[in-house]
Amino acid sequence: MGLRSRVFIGSIAVAVVALLAGCTAPDTADPAPATASPAQQTPTVDPYAPVPEPGRTIEADPPAEARDLAGWVVALVVSSDDAESRSLTDAAREAAEREGALVEEFVADGGAITVESAFDDALAVEPDVVIGLGERTSDVFSYLTAQWLDQQFLIVGAQLPEPTDNVTAVIWEGATSRGSGAPADGDLDAAGTTPARVAGAIAAGLGSVADGTTGVVLNLAE
């Protein structure tokens, strides 16, 4: 076979090999992006839904059913051990126990046990929530809760002058005190602070904390 024939046949072979390589070459195009997992997907948010923010006042009702807070420890700080306070304390304890929580009480006696020392003793039991019962706990909570940002607090029957996201408050008409740091939201009237009202406030407040809606002020309806 002549040189020209061998060159011609060789060219054909090279062309065939190139054609076959082109048919089997991997696809070098960018792959389609993988579908994001549910955890990676951006949730759909209703732009018209109210978003509770720290300091916001929310109209609320006591929940119709008890929450399952079994395993929770609730520390109840009470500013006085007089007969009226004991009645309200009993109502608060029973309401928290109805939710399944274990309740520890820390009562100021007007003597050696101050609201500040009761507050410190309450923190020592490492509770899930520290509850301040009544307006006379507001000043102490206003000052000291800012030093415990990892601890959840709940004030019942009063609120802070400057709300923070770890302090939730429950108020109602006549029980809107902000302590000595700011004026109350309306006239104060102790007559509206009944055991039933306190029990409803405890249930609403604990439910809000359990849901992660903290730092807000819950205004109980009549």
Long-range contacts (C-beta under 8 A, 24 or more apart in sequence): 52-213, 52-216, 53-215, 53-216, 54-163, 54-164, 54-165, 54-214, 54-215, 54-216, 55-162, 55-163, 55-215, 55-216, 55-217, 56-216, 56-217, 57-216, 57-217, 57-218, 57-219, 58-213, 58-216, 58-217, 58-218, 58-219, 59-219, 59-221, 60-170, 60-204, 60-208, 60-218, 60-219, 60-220, 60-221, 61-204, 61-220, 61-221, 62-199, 62-200, 62-201, 62-203, 62-204, 62-220, 63-203, 63-204, 63-207, 66-98, 66-99, 66-100, 66-203, 67-99, 67-100, 67-203, 67-206, 67-207, 67-210, 68-99, 68-100, 69-96, 69-99, 69-100, 69-101, 69-206, 69-210, 70-100, 70-101, 71-100, 72-99, 72-100, 72-101, 72-102, 72-127, 72-128, 72-129, 72-206, 73-101, 73-102, 73-104, 73-125, 73-126, 73-127, 73-128, 74-101, 74-102, 74-103, 74-104, 74-127, 74-128, 74-129, 74-130, 74-131, 74-206, 75-103, 75-104, 75-106, 75-122, 75-123, 75-125, 75-127, 75-129, 75-130, 75-131, 76-103, 76-104, 76-105, 76-106, 76-122, 76-131, 76-133, 77-106, 77-108, 77-115, 77-118, 77-119, 77-122, 77-130, 77-131, 77-132, 77-133, 77-137, 77-140, 78-105, 78-106, 78-107, 78-108, 78-118, 78-133, 78-134, 78-137, 79-108, 79-115, 79-132, 79-133, 79-134, 79-136, 79-137, 80-107, 80-108, 80-109, 80-110, 80-134, 80-136, 81-107, 81-108, 81-109, 81-110, 85-133, 85-134, 87-195, 88-133, 88-134, 88-193, 88-195, 88-198, 89-133, 90-195, 91-195, 91-196, 91-198, 91-199, 91-202, 92-131, 92-133, 92-156, 92-198, 92-199, 92-202, 94-199, 95-198, 95-199, 95-200, 95-202, 95-203, 96-131, 96-202, 96-206, 98-203, 99-202, 99-203, 99-206, 99-207, 101-128, 101-206, 115-140, 116-140, 116-144, 119-144, 123-148, 123-151, 128-152, 129-153, 129-154, 129-206, 129-209, 130-154, 131-155, 131-156, 131-202, 131-205, 132-156, 132-158, 133-157, 133-198, 134-158, 134-193, 135-175, 135-177, 135-179, 135-188, 138-177, 138-178, 138-179, 139-179, 139-180, 139-181, 141-167, 142-179, 142-181, 152-209, 152-214, 154-205, 154-206, 154-209, 156-198, 156-201, 156-202, 156-205, 157-193, 157-198, 157-201, 159-185, 159-217, 163-215, 163-216, 163-217, 164-215, 165-214, 165-215, 166-214, 166-215, 167-214, 167-215, 168-205, 168-208, 168-209, 168-213, 168-214, 168-215, 168-216, 168-217, 168-218, 169-205, 169-216, 169-217, 169-218, 170-201, 170-202, 170-204, 170-205, 170-217, 170-218, 170-220, 171-217, 171-218, 171-219, 171-220, 172-197, 172-201, 172-219, 172-220, 172-222, 173-222
